[in-house]
Amino acid sequence: MADLITSSANPVVKRVRLLAERRHRRREGAFVVQGIQPVWQAVEAGADIETLIVAPGLLGRSPAARRAAGMVAGQEAAGVRVARVSDELFGRLSDREGPPGLAAIVRGQVGTLGELPAGPRSLLVALHGIGNPGNLGTIIRTANAAGAGGVVLVGQTTDPFDPVAVKASMGALFGLPVVQAREAGELFGWAAGRGVTVITTSARATVSFWAASYPRPLALLLGAEGAGLPGEVLAQGDACVRIPMVGTAESLNLAVAAGLLLYEAQREGGLEPA
């Protein structure tokens, strides 16, 4: 077994810190995942694991921890690099109050829209200009749970590999394609070429999301937090729906709105992978 890493000058430690910044994640094509469940899901999904990082003391001896230790041993035997670090050092690297004792450096990049399959039953979520990584991670998690086929990021958006987004996705990032469209026109052109209906969302729409129909294949397009979808984007959609609201709130959290729309779209045909 390799010696325990205690120095912040170690190359693995330096790499973890480097990948905290988006520009380095993009340049390196890698990001960091923390937690037993997210790391386990990355391994099970066949993600390209560059390094597993373990703090044996923090990992503990719970049943889940013992299973995780067995998984790490299996990955190490298969040739995956394992870096064992001191509890104190892992705590300084962690973005959590209770450091989980297990992390991974994973290689990965956002795909292109052309790589996203669109079958006759496909249900997709498209997010225009989303800026909050926590919302993005939660939407990825919800889309995965609702059986959606992928998430499309449109225009300038937050990074799905941001630590906050990765944490909020709870491992769903590894089970759902996330792709990028440079701008809305690219999304609409792609959708038209594949027969995908695009339903936009606006508080000013006349049709309630309860009264709308959701033909497949379908993309639900939501706008950025606060600003919503620009008028020129709304004009290109096949239909536009609103989520009725009462009370004093001016808007719904974007992740909540996405969840409502996803499950309403699935209700017509039953909850099944799309």
Backbone as a ProteinNet text record, in pm:
[ID]
protein_1_A
[PRIMARY]
MADLITSSANPVVKRVRLLAERRHRRREGAFVVQGIQPVWQAVEAGADIETLIVAPGLLGRSPAARRAAGMVAGQEAAGVRVARVSDELFGRLSDREGPPGLAAIVRGQVGTLGELPAGPRSLLVALHGIGNPGNLGTIIRTANAAGAGGVVLVGQTTDPFDPVAVKASMGALFGLPVVQAREAGELFGWAAGRGVTVITTSARATVSFWAASYPRPLALLLGAEGAGLPGEVLAQGDACVRIPMVGTAESLNLAVAAGLLLYEAQREGGLEPA
[TERTIARY]
84.7	0	88.7	47.8	126.6	124.5	227	234.5	119	80.5	-25.8	26	-50.4	-13.7	-55.6	38.8	9.7	45	113.8	162.7	72.3	43.2	-36.9	40.9	171.6	254.3	247.6	178.3	165.9	93.1	135.3	73.3	-76.8	-123.2	-266.7	-343.9	-291	-354.9	-358.9	-248.8	-244.3	-347.1	-363.5	-458.1	-601.7	-634.5	-768.7	-797.7	-701.1	-720.8	-731.9	-654.4	-658.3	-796.3	-855.9	-983.3	-1101.4	-1075.5	-1181.1	-1221.8	-1137.8	-1165.7	-1213.3	-1317.4	-1379.9	-1282	-1200.1	-1109.7	-1013.1	-973.6	-884.4	-961	-1085	-1165.7	-1184.6	-1212.1	-1233.9	-1105.4	-994	-865.4	-821	-839.9	-791.8	-890.2	-1016.6	-1117.6	-1137.2	-1139.9	-1152.9	-1221.4	-1278	-1344	-1340.6	-1380.6	-1371.4	-1511	-1524.9	-1648.8	-1620	-1710.7	-1691.9	-1813.2	-1788	-1895.8	-1901.8	-1943.1	-1947.9	-2044.4	-2167.9	-2266.1	-2228.1	-2193.2	-2156.4	-2036	-1933.5	-1816.1	-1854.6	-1934	-1977.8	-2055.2	-2144.5	-2222.7	-2133.9	-2030.1	-1936.7	-1867.7	-1826.4	-1760.3	-1857	-1980	-2077.2	-2117.2	-2117.5	-2154.3	-2041.3	-1926.4	-1812.8	-1742.2	-1754.8	-1684.8	-1534.2	-1464.5	-1318.7	-1256	-1230.3	-1174.7	-1023.4	-977.6	-834	-766	-824	-767.6	-879.9	-874.1	-960.5	-881.7	-944	-877.2	-949.1	-873.8	-933.5	-864.8	-946.6	-896.6	-950.4	-871	-922.7	-992.1	-938.9	-999.5	-1135.7	-1150.8	-1278.4	-1381.8	-1335.2	-1427.9	-1502.4	-1432.7	-1497.6	-1516.6	-1602	-1622.6	-1770.1	-1853.9	-1995.3	-2009.8	-2125.1	-2144.4	-2120.7	-2170.9	-2150.3	-2002.7	-1930.9	-1788.6	-1710.3	-1748.6	-1677.5	-1700	-1822.8	-1848.5	-1768.2	-1760.2	-1682.8	-1535.8	-1483.2	-1343.2	-1318.9	-1416.4	-1403.3	-1404.9	-1490.2	-1494.2	-1361.4	-1305.1	-1175.8	-1068.5	-1068.1	-968.4	-983.1	-1107.1	-1130.3	-1083.7	-1109.2	-1064.1	-911.3	-850.5	-704.2	-644.6	-705.8	-657.6	-673.4	-772.2	-795.8	-707.1	-624.6	-529.3	-561.1	-670.4	-703.3	-611.9	-561.7	-474.4	-553.1	-499.8	-561.8	-462.1	-505.3	-422.1	-485	-409.4	-457.9	-398.3	-486.4	-442.9	-483.6	-418.8	-453.1	-591.3	-654.8	-786.5	-782.4	-679.3	-666.7	-653.9	-576.6	-556.8	-684	-752.4	-878	-978.3	-982.8	-1073.5	-1048.1	-922.4	-889.1	-925.8	-928.9	-963.5	-1113.7	-1187.4	-1330.1	-1410.2	-1522.3	-1613.2	-1733	-1720.2	-1831.6	-1794.3	-1896	-1870.8	-1828.3	-1889.3	-1850.4	-1781.4	-1649.5	-1577.9	-1606.6	-1642.8	-1687.1	-1575	-1452.6	-1340.9	-1319.8	-1401.2	-1385.1	-1414.8	-1325.1	-1342.3	-1278.2	-1301.2	-1242.4	-1217.5	-1109.8	-1087.2	-1138.1	-1235	-1300.6	-1275.4	-1243.7	-1225.1	-1359.1	-1390.3	-1517.2	-1537	-1612.5	-1644.5	-1790.2	-1847.2	-1984.1	-1987.3	-2086.7	-2097.9	-2159.2	-2168.1	-2230.5	-2374.2	-2455.2	-2595.9	-2612	-2523.6	-2532.4	-2511.5	-2452.5	-2428.3	-2548	-2650	-2764.1	-2866.2	-2897.1	-2997.7	-3137.5	-3225.4	-3364.4	-3454.8	-3499.3	-3589.6	-3733.2	-3826.1	-3966.4	-4031.9	-3976.9	-4033.8	-3947.8	-3850.8	-3755.2	-3821.4	-3777.7	-3813.9	-3684.7	-3665.1	-3541.4	-3571.9	-3473.3	-3481.6	-3374.7	-3413.7	-3318.2	-3321	-3202	-3189.3	-3112.4	-3181.1	-3122.5	-3059.2	-2926.4	-2856.3	-2861.6	-2879.6	-2887.4	-2755.9	-2765.9	-2646	-2616.1	-2711.9	-2694.9	-2655.9	-2532.7	-2489.3	-2571.1	-2622.1	-2705.9	-2835.2	-2897	-3017.4	-2988.1	-2877.4	-2843.7	-2826.7	-2751.7	-2732.8	-2863.9	-2951.7	-3081.3	-3167.3	-3163.8	-3240.3	-3188.2	-3056.7	-3000.1	-3049.4	-3049.4	-3096.7	-3244	-3325.8	-3469	-3497.9	-3428	-3447.2	-3413.7	-3308.9	-3271.2	-3379.9	-3431.4	-3535.1	-3665	-3694.8	-3818.5	-3807.9	-3692.5	-3676.6	-3648.9	-3600.7	-3565.9	-3442.9	-3426.9	-3316.9	-3193.4	-3199.1	-3081.3	-3114.8	-3009	-3020.5	-2936.5	-2996.1	-2927.1	-2901.8	-2776.8	-2740.3	-2732.5	-2805.7	-2815.5	-2749.5	-2652.9	-2585.5	-2484.2	-2459.5	-2364.4	-2430.8	-2379.2	-2440.3	-2334.4	-2382	-2291.6	-2237.6	-2138	-2067.4	-2130.3	-2173.5	-2229	-2126.6	-1997.2	-1892.4	-1844.9	-1913.4	-1887.8	-1912.7	-1829.3	-1849.4	-1989.9	-2052.5	-2188.4	-2287.4	-2271.2	-2359.4	-2339.8	-2215.2	-2185.7	-2248.1	-2232.7	-2289.1	-2440.9	-2505	-2651.1	-2706.8	-2631.1	-2680.4	-2682.5	-2611.2	-2609.7	-2577.6	-2484.2	-2441.5	-2519.9	-2634.7	-2716	-2642.2	-2542.6	-2461.3	-2399.6	-2378.5	-2315.1	-2415.7	-2544.5	-2644.4	-2729.7	-2693.5	-2775.5	-2685.5	-2705.2	-2624	-2651.1	-2544.2	-2554	-2474.7	-2542.1	-2478.1	-2497.1	-2422.7	-2421.7	-2469.7	-2558.7	-2593.4	-2538.6	-2470.4	-2404.5	-2504.7	-2620.6	-2724.8	-2859	-2967.8	-3100.9	-3128.7	-3076.6	-3099.3	-3048.2	-2936.6	-2883.5	-2979.4	-3036.1	-3132.2	-3254.4	-3311.7	-3432.8	-3406	-3289.3	-3254.5	-3239.9	-3173.8	-3158	-3293.8	-3381	-3512.5	-3596.4	-3591.7	-3669.4	-3622.5	-3493.1	-3439.1	-3471.8	-3510.2	-3539.7	-3683.7	-3765.7	-3906.3	-3935	-3849.2	-3865.9	-3949.3	-4059.9	-4140.7	-4069.6	-4066.1	-4005.6	-4115.3	-4137.1	-4232.5	-4154.4	-4182.6	-4116.9	-4201.9	-4143.9	-4212.2	-4204.4	-4317.2	-4321.7	-4436.4	-4413.8	-4521.1	-4633.7	-4606.3	-4707.7	-4782.5	-4751.4	-4819.6	-4967.2	-5051.7	-5195.3	-5236.9	-5155.6	-5191.1	-5122.9	-5202.1	-5147.1	-5075.2	-4971.2	-4898.5	-4985.5	-5092.5	-5186.3	-5272.9	-5299.9	-5389.7	-5315.8	-5186	-5106.7	-5096.4	-5065.4	-5031.7	-4881.7	-4827.3	-4682.5	-4643.9	-4650.6	-4617.9	-4470.2	-4443.2	-4305	-4258.3	-4125.5	-4021.2	-4037.8	-3992.3	-4023.2	-3903.3	-3883.3	-3785.8	-3858.4	-3839.8	-3893.8	-3785.2	-3812.1	-3710.8	-3745.1	-3655.3	-3673	-3564.5	-3597.7	-3503.1	-3426.2	-3337.1	-3250.6	-3331.2	-3272.5	-3333.8	-3361	-3483.1	-3516.1	-3555.5	-3465.6	-3490.5	-3586.7	-3586.5	-3670.1	-3616.5	-3701.1	-3660.3	-3679.6	-3582	-3598.7	-3715.4	-3775.1	-3889	-3860.4	-3739.4	-3707.9	-3695.9	-3663.2	-3657.9	-3798.5	-3880.5	-4019.6	-4091.8	-4062.2	-4130.9	-4101	-3992.2	-3952.7	-4008.9	-4065.5	-4117.2	-4244.3	-4275.5	-4397.9	-4519.1	-4497.8	-4604.2	-4537.8	-4617.5	-4563.7	-4661	-4607.4	-4692.2	-4645.9	-4738.4	-4706.1	-4742.5	-4678.8	-4714.1	-4792.8	-4922.8	-5003.3	-4947.6	-4958.2	-4908.9	-5007.6	-5021	-5096.7	-5003.6	-5047.6	-4959.7	-4875.8	-4771.7	-4692.2	-4563.7	-4524.6	-4400.4	-4414.6	-4310.3	-4313.7	-4273.2	-4199.7	-4155.3	-4122.9	-4113.6	-4072.6	-3922.8	-3862.1	-3724.6	-3718.1	-3613.5	-3602.5	-3604.7	-3536.8	-3533.9	-3672.3	-3748	-3884.6	-3971.7	-3960.9	-4038.8	-4005.9	-3878.6	-3839	-3897.8	-3897	-3952.3	-4101.4	-4176.2	-4319.5	-4348.1	-4275.8	-4298.2	-4259.7	-4148.4	-4103.7	-4206.6	-4254.8	-4348	-4486.1	-4525.7	-4651	-4639.5	-4524.5	-4502.8	-4501.6	-4448.8	-4444.6	-4578	-4663.5	-4790	-4876.3	-4873.1	-4956.2	-4925	-4797.7	-4761	-4709.7	-4712	-4657	-4510.3	-4462.4	-4323.7	-4237	-4163.9	-4075.5	-3961.7	-3845.5	-3733.3	-3772.8	-3726.1	-3762.7	-3637.4
-119.3	0	124.9	224.6	347	423.5	505.5	587.6	686.9	724.9	823	961.7	1031.5	1165.9	1266.2	1346.9	1448.7	1589.7	1601.9	1731.9	1791.3	1920.1	1990.5	2014.1	1983.5	1998.2	1874.9	1769.4	1648.2	1680	1622.8	1654.1	1625.5	1518.9	1489.5	1599.3	1642.1	1747.8	1877.6	1908.8	2029.1	2021.6	1902	1886.1	1905.3	1853.4	1872.7	2021	2093.5	2237.8	2312.3	2271.1	2333.3	2317.5	2198.8	2168.4	2236.2	2312.2	2392.2	2507.9	2542	2654	2602.7	2666.5	2621.6	2620.1	2722.3	2729.1	2612	2566.3	2450.8	2321.2	2312.3	2193.1	2179.8	2291.9	2289.2	2253.3	2311.6	2284.4	2140.2	2090.2	1956.8	1846.4	1882.6	1781	1687.8	1744.6	1665.1	1748.1	1679.1	1745.9	1653.3	1706	1631.9	1595.7	1473.1	1422.8	1382.5	1417.3	1381.7	1306.9	1209.9	1136.7	992.5	905.6	763	734.6	783	753.3	811.2	941	993.8	923.8	894.5	825.3	684.3	616.3	482.2	484.1	582.3	590.9	621.5	701.3	728.1	600	518.6	391.8	297.8	286.1	194.8	237.4	369	419.9	406.1	359.7	345.1	474.6	573.7	700.4	678	767.3	756.6	811	721.7	761.1	776.2	897.6	923.5	882.3	923.5	892.4	882.7	782.1	774.9	828.9	912.6	975.5	931.3	870.2	810.3	863.3	900	930.4	819.4	716	597.7	629.5	723.6	755.7	819.7	909.4	976.2	882.5	789	696.8	612.8	578	508.1	360	298	153.7	115.2	207	174.8	72.8	4.2	-90	-25.6	97.9	166.9	194.6	233.4	262.3	136.2	24.3	-101.2	-143.2	-124.4	-157	-64.8	63.1	158.3	121.4	79.5	38.5	-82.6	-173.9	-289	-248.6	-150.6	-100	-37	42.6	107.3	2	-102.2	-208.6	-276.9	-299	-360.7	-273.2	-144.2	-51.8	-44.4	-45	-40.9	-165.5	-280.9	-405.5	-403.6	-327.2	-318.5	-213.6	-144.5	-50.4	96.1	126.2	266.7	319.8	439	499.3	535.8	501.5	535.8	616.3	734.4	819.9	822.2	777.9	778.4	899	981.2	1106.9	1108.6	1193.8	1206.8	1269.7	1241.2	1297.3	1450.3	1505.4	1650.8	1712.3	1650.1	1702.9	1689.9	1576.8	1559.7	1665.7	1692.9	1794.8	1930.7	1962	2091.8	2095.1	1978.2	1971.1	1965.8	1922	1896.8	2025.6	2022.1	2135.7	2112.1	2017.3	1982	2001.2	2025.9	2041.2	1909.3	1799.6	1667	1592.8	1605	1542.6	1393.4	1341.8	1202.6	1099.7	1143.2	1049.1	977.5	1008.2	945.6	1049.4	1060.5	1151.5	1088.3	1148.8	1098.7	1213.9	1203.8	1291.1	1213.9	1271.7	1204.5	1284.5	1216.5	1282.2	1288.8	1406.8	1421.2	1562.4	1575.2	1705.4	1705.5	1823.9	1836.8	1800.4	1719.8	1677.1	1784.3	1755.5	1846.2	1802.3	1894.9	1865.6	1753.1	1748.1	1644.7	1504.5	1493.3	1362.2	1309.8	1394.3	1356.7	1279.8	1155.5	1080.1	1133.3	1124.1	1167.3	1064.9	968.4	867	915.9	833.6	876.4	907.1	856.2	880.9	973.9	1036.4	1116.1	1234.5	1256.9	1375.1	1439.3	1565.6	1636.3	1765	1812.5	1942.5	2032.3	2150.5	2248.7	2371.1	2421.8	2531.6	2645.9	2757.1	2872	2966.3	2979.7	3076.8	3049.7	2925.5	2895.4	2932.6	3003.3	3054	2994.9	2926.4	2874.6	2728	2692.8	2552.8	2458.9	2508.6	2424.3	2387.5	2485.2	2457.1	2357.6	2377.2	2287.3	2144.4	2126.2	1991.8	1928.5	2007.8	1955.9	1917.8	1997	1964.7	1836.7	1819.3	1694.9	1575.6	1590.3	1483	1453	1558.8	1541.1	1483.1	1531.1	1479	1330.9	1291.7	1151	1068.4	1119.5	1047.9	1037.9	1138.6	1141.6	1064.6	1009.1	929.7	1009.8	1133.5	1214.1	1156.2	1194.5	1139.1	1225.2	1346.7	1431.7	1574.3	1650.5	1793.2	1870.5	1973.7	2057.9	2194.1	2236.6	2370.4	2461.6	2573.7	2662.3	2796.1	2834.8	2962.5	2959.1	3077.2	3088.7	3040.7	2933.1	2874.5	2842.1	2808.9	2758.9	2622.1	2575.7	2452.8	2333.3	2229.2	2112.1	2038.6	2068.2	2005.2	2094.6	2207.1	2289	2202	2213.3	2129	2135.5	2253.2	2267.2	2189.1	2194.9	2121.3	1970.9	1928.8	1785.7	1733.3	1808.3	1767.5	1759.9	1862	1865.8	1756	1711.4	1606.3	1469.5	1453.8	1329.1	1207.2	1225.1	1114.5	1099.5	1170.1	1158.2	1209	1292.6	1344.2	1231.6	1116.7	1004.7	913.5	938.4	854.5	927.4	1051.9	1132.6	1217.7	1212.9	1297.8	1446.5	1524.4	1669.8	1726.8	1802.4	1852.8	2003.5	2063.7	2208.8	2249.1	2348.7	2417.6	2559.1	2605.8	2736.5	2850.1	2838.7	2940.3	2875.4	2950.5	2892.9	2846.7	2920	2881.3	2742.1	2704.9	2570.9	2465.6	2492.9	2399	2383.7	2495.6	2488.1	2421.3	2447.2	2381.1	2231.7	2190.9	2048.4	1983.4	2051.3	1995.8	1979.7	2080.4	2073.3	1957.2	1934.4	1826.7	1688.2	1677.3	1546.8	1532.3	1627.7	1619.2	1634.7	1708.1	1728.2	1854.1	1840.3	1955	2029.1	2161.3	2242.5	2323.9	2297.5	2374.2	2470.8	2598.6	2701.6	2733.4	2808.2	2840.8	2990.5	3046.1	3188.4	3213.6	3303.6	3341.6	3413.3	3464	3537.8	3450.1	3322.5	3234	3221	3197.2	3185.5	3043.2	2944.8	2804	2753.6	2697.8	2636.5	2507.1	2474.2	2349.8	2227.4	2243.1	2132.9	2107.2	2213.5	2202.5	2170.8	2176.9	2157.3	2009.5	1983.3	1846.7	1840.2	1721	1702.6	1593.9	1627.2	1526.6	1488.8	1365.4	1316.8	1303.2	1315	1356.2	1503.1	1536.2	1665.7	1723.1	1853.6	1926.8	2037.5	2040.9	2147.5	2252.7	2374.7	2480.4	2583.4	2597.1	2692.9	2798.9	2918.7	3028.3	3042.4	3137.9	3161	3207.4	3188.8	3232.4	3383.7	3421.2	3562.8	3617.1	3611.7	3674.1	3594.2	3462.6	3380.7	3376.8	3336.1	3325.5	3458	3498.6	3620.1	3605.5	3719.1	3717	3647.1	3668	3606.2	3455.3	3406.1	3261.3	3205.7	3275.1	3232	3221.5	3313.2	3316.5	3194.7	3126.2	3012.1	2878.8	2875.6	2751.3	2705.8	2578.4	2523.4	2553	2570.2	2606.1	2668.5	2742	2806.9	2783.1	2745	2716	2796.5	2811	2877	2783.6	2805.2	2734.7	2831.9	2805.8	2899.9	2917.2	3038.1	3068.3	3156.8	3133.3	3222.5	3265.7	3355.7	3400.2	3517.7	3544.1	3664.5	3640.6	3513.8	3485.7	3528.1	3590.3	3636.7	3527.6	3429	3322.3	3198.3	3085.8	2960.5	2941.5	2869.2	2826.2	2747.1	2768.2	2706.2	2553.9	2497.6	2352.1	2297.5	2370.7	2329.2	2332.9	2441.8	2454.1	2340.6	2309.8	2200.9	2068.3	2045	1921.3	1908	2017.3	2013.9	1981.5	2046.8	2025.6	1884.8	1836.3	1701.2	1596.3	1604.3	1502	1516.6	1638.6	1656	1599.2	1621.7	1566.1	1413.9	1356.7	1211	1151.2	1229.6	1175.8	1118.1	1179.1	1132.6	988.9	956.6	824.7	730.5	773.6	690.2	717.6	699.1	727.4	612.7	637.9	535.1	605.5	537.1	601.5	647.9	769	824.6	867.9
0	0	0	-78.9	-90.4	41.3	61.7	182.3	186.8	307.8	328	289.3	205.6	161.7	267.5	311.3	412.9	367.1	255.5	210.5	103.9	117.5	17.1	-110.9	-108.9	-228.6	-317.6	-273.2	-353.9	-484.9	-597.1	-726.8	-732.6	-667.9	-668.5	-595.4	-482.8	-404.8	-485.6	-550.5	-633.9	-746.8	-803.3	-914.1	-866.4	-750.7	-695.6	-679.3	-625.4	-604.4	-737.6	-834.9	-966.6	-1029.1	-1012.7	-1076.9	-1007.8	-904.1	-842.4	-933.2	-1031.9	-1121.7	-1257.2	-1309.1	-1433.6	-1550.6	-1560.5	-1676.1	-1677.1	-1559.5	-1553.6	-1580.2	-1532.9	-1563.6	-1713.3	-1778	-1922.5	-1995.7	-1952.7	-2018.4	-1997.3	-1875	-1840.1	-1877.6	-1900.7	-1928.3	-1810.3	-1689.7	-1567.9	-1460.2	-1362.5	-1249.7	-1129.1	-1014.4	-888.6	-838.9	-791.4	-733.2	-589.2	-497.1	-356.5	-303	-215.6	-151	-195.6	-105.2	-136.4	-251.1	-240.5	-344.9	-480.6	-490	-622.3	-684.7	-604	-658.9	-703.5	-621.6	-657.7	-789.4	-805.2	-928.2	-1048.2	-1027	-1136.5	-1180.6	-1084.4	-1115.6	-1187.1	-1133.4	-1193.7	-1334.4	-1358.8	-1490.9	-1591.7	-1546.4	-1637.1	-1668.1	-1579	-1599.6	-1599.4	-1666.3	-1678	-1549.1	-1455.2	-1325.9	-1338.6	-1315.8	-1321.6	-1191	-1078.8	-947.1	-845	-759.9	-642.8	-523.9	-444.5	-330.2	-203.3	-113.2	6.2	131.1	230.4	365.3	454.9	483.9	554.4	685.9	762.5	890.3	875.9	778.9	756.7	695.7	613.6	547.7	650.9	759.6	869.6	842.9	927.8	920.3	916.2	872.9	856.1	743.1	734.3	621.8	485.9	468.5	340.5	317.2	423	411.6	378.2	439.6	409.9	265.3	216.9	76	-15	22.7	-57.7	-58.2	57.4	64.6	-24.8	-29	-118.1	-264	-297	-434.2	-472.1	-380.4	-406.6	-428.6	-345.5	-361	-495.6	-538.3	-668.5	-783.1	-772.4	-876.1	-880.8	-762.4	-756.1	-819.6	-793.3	-853.2	-1004.8	-1052.6	-1196.6	-1263.3	-1184.1	-1240.9	-1222.1	-1153	-1126.7	-1016.7	-1035.8	-935.2	-810	-693.4	-565.2	-483.7	-439.4	-353.4	-214.3	-115.4	23	93.9	148.9	209.7	356.8	433.2	574.4	589	702.4	726.6	725.3	784.7	792.8	654.5	569.4	434.5	352.3	364.6	291.1	335.1	464.8	515.8	454.7	430.6	369.1	221.5	157.7	16.1	-6	95.4	78.7	75.4	0.7	-3.1	88.5	179.7	267.4	413.8	496.5	639.5	702	659.4	706.5	595	580.3	468.7	461.3	343.5	332	328.6	304.9	302.9	171.2	71.3	-60.7	-168.1	-263	-376	-498.7	-611.9	-736.2	-831	-904	-1018.9	-1140.3	-1209.6	-1321.5	-1448.2	-1553.6	-1682.1	-1754	-1807.6	-1877.6	-1928.1	-2036.2	-2093.9	-2137.8	-2147.8	-2196.3	-2344.1	-2382.8	-2522.3	-2610.9	-2737.2	-2833.9	-2858.9	-2904.8	-2930.1	-3032.5	-3130	-3232	-3178.4	-3060	-2999.9	-2921.1	-2903.4	-2820.5	-2902.6	-2866.8	-2941.6	-2912.4	-3011.3	-2994	-3058.9	-2979.7	-3029.5	-3028.9	-3075	-3085.3	-2951.1	-2838.8	-2706.5	-2621.8	-2680.3	-2602.9	-2533.1	-2409.6	-2332.3	-2285.3	-2320.4	-2290.4	-2215	-2139.9	-2074.7	-2134.4	-2179.1	-2231.5	-2141.2	-2107.5	-2011.5	-2076.5	-2094.8	-2164	-2063	-2066.5	-1983.9	-1834.6	-1792.8	-1649.8	-1581.9	-1469	-1403.8	-1268	-1207.5	-1072.1	-1076.2	-1033.6	-1043.2	-956.1	-841.4	-758.1	-827.9	-894.2	-971.9	-1084	-1152.9	-1262.1	-1211.4	-1103.7	-1050	-1007.1	-945.9	-903.6	-1023	-1129.3	-1250.2	-1314.4	-1318.4	-1372.3	-1291.3	-1160	-1071.4	-1096.2	-1106.4	-1127.8	-1264.9	-1367.1	-1502.1	-1509.6	-1442.5	-1438.3	-1369.5	-1256.5	-1182.3	-1262.4	-1343.5	-1420.3	-1551.2	-1579.5	-1701	-1825.4	-1810.5	-1928.2	-1997	-2123.7	-2201.9	-2206.7	-2150.7	-2152.9	-2115.1	-2088.3	-2055.9	-2156.8	-2215	-2312.8	-2250.2	-2247.6	-2200	-2321.3	-2315	-2431.5	-2399.5	-2484.2	-2467.2	-2354.2	-2295.7	-2185.7	-2056.4	-2000.6	-1881.7	-1777.5	-1658	-1555.9	-1596.9	-1525.6	-1559	-1486	-1557.8	-1489	-1404.3	-1425.5	-1345.8	-1231.3	-1211	-1093.6	-969.7	-865.2	-746.5	-688.9	-692.6	-640.1	-726.6	-858.8	-949	-934.2	-924.7	-910.2	-781.5	-673.9	-545.4	-552	-611.4	-618.3	-707.6	-805.5	-895	-828	-715.6	-639.2	-727.1	-818.9	-903.1	-1031.6	-1044.8	-1165.9	-1289.1	-1269.3	-1379.1	-1461.4	-1398.3	-1467.6	-1536.9	-1515.2	-1578.2	-1679.6	-1712.1	-1801.5	-1891	-2022.7	-2110.7	-2087.5	-2080.2	-2071.9	-2188.8	-2274.7	-2396.1	-2406.6	-2498.2	-2514	-2653	-2657	-2781.7	-2770.3	-2872.8	-2864.9	-2843.5	-2909	-2893	-2926.7	-2902.1	-2916.5	-3058.7	-3157.8	-3296.1	-3326.7	-3265.3	-3286.5	-3231.4	-3113.4	-3055.4	-3144.4	-3189.2	-3270.6	-3405.7	-3464.3	-3589.9	-3572.4	-3464.5	-3433.5	-3411.8	-3335.7	-3306.3	-3433.5	-3519.8	-3643.6	-3731.3	-3734.9	-3817.3	-3765.8	-3639.8	-3579.7	-3534.9	-3570.6	-3535.4	-3388.1	-3317.5	-3173.7	-3149.4	-3077.5	-3037.4	-2924.7	-2933.9	-2828.5	-2760.2	-2633	-2553.6	-2465.8	-2481.8	-2401.7	-2278.7	-2187.8	-2061.8	-2035.1	-1987.9	-1955.9	-1859.5	-1764.6	-1672.8	-1745.4	-1866.6	-1943.1	-2043	-2049.3	-2142.9	-2105.3	-2204.3	-2179.1	-2144.2	-2177.4	-2155	-2028.2	-1937.2	-1816.4	-1851.6	-1778.5	-1806.7	-1779.7	-1701.4	-1680.4	-1803.5	-1879.9	-1994.8	-2124.5	-2123.3	-2245.5	-2280	-2405.7	-2448.3	-2469.3	-2457.3	-2459.9	-2560.1	-2690	-2792.7	-2788.4	-2821.7	-2825	-2968.9	-2989.5	-2895.1	-2856.3	-2735.6	-2677	-2602.7	-2617.3	-2537.1	-2461.9	-2330.3	-2246.2	-2229.4	-2274.5	-2272.9	-2165.2	-2067.8	-1958.5	-1964.4	-1916.3	-1918.5	-1789.6	-1788	-1673	-1552.5	-1435.3	-1311.5	-1318.1	-1289.3	-1286.6	-1423.3	-1519	-1649	-1735.5	-1724.7	-1811.2	-1953.3	-2045.6	-2186	-2259.1	-2341.4	-2421.5	-2519.6	-2557.6	-2648.7	-2780.1	-2834.6	-2963.6	-2952.7	-2835	-2814.3	-2796.1	-2718.3	-2699.9	-2833.9	-2924.5	-3052.8	-3139.3	-3111.8	-3195.2	-3145.8	-3026.6	-2972.8	-3041.9	-3030.2	-3088.4	-3000.8	-2871.8	-2777.3	-2655.7	-2578.3	-2458.6	-2343.5	-2228.7	-2113.2	-1992	-1897.5	-1771.4	-1656.5	-1542.5	-1419.9	-1333.6	-1311.6	-1233.1	-1092.1	-1040.8	-906.2	-833.3	-703.5	-615.9	-503.9	-420	-312.8	-356.6	-279.5	-301.9	-379.8	-399.8	-473	-618.7	-671.5	-810.1	-907.7	-860.1	-950	-869	-939	-878.1	-895.8	-804.8	-825.8	-956.4	-1034.5	-1165.8	-1157.7	-1058.8	-1046	-1011.5	-929.5	-897	-1022.4	-1099.3	-1222.8	-1319.4	-1334.9	-1424.3	-1377.8	-1247.1	-1194.4	-1221.6	-1201.1	-1227.7	-1373.6	-1463.5	-1606.6	-1649.8	-1599.4	-1635.1	-1596	-1474	-1428.7	-1492.3	-1524.9	-1597	-1738.3	-1802.4	-1936	-1933.3	-1826.2	-1815.3	-1776.3	-1713.1	-1662.8	-1774.2	-1892.8	-2002.5	-2043.2	-2047.6	-2096.7	-1988.2	-1861.9	-1755.5	-1737.5	-1615	-1584	-1633	-1739.6	-1793.9	-1864.8	-1877.3	-1946.8	-2085	-2119	-2250.2	-2321.9
[MASK]
++++++++++++++++++++++++++++++++++++++++++++++++++++++++++++++++++++++++++++++++++++++++++++++++++++++++++++++++++++++++++++++++++++++++++++++++++++++++++++++++++++++++++++++++++++++++++++++++++++++++++++++++++++++++++++++++++++++++++++++++++++++++++++++++++++++++++++++++++

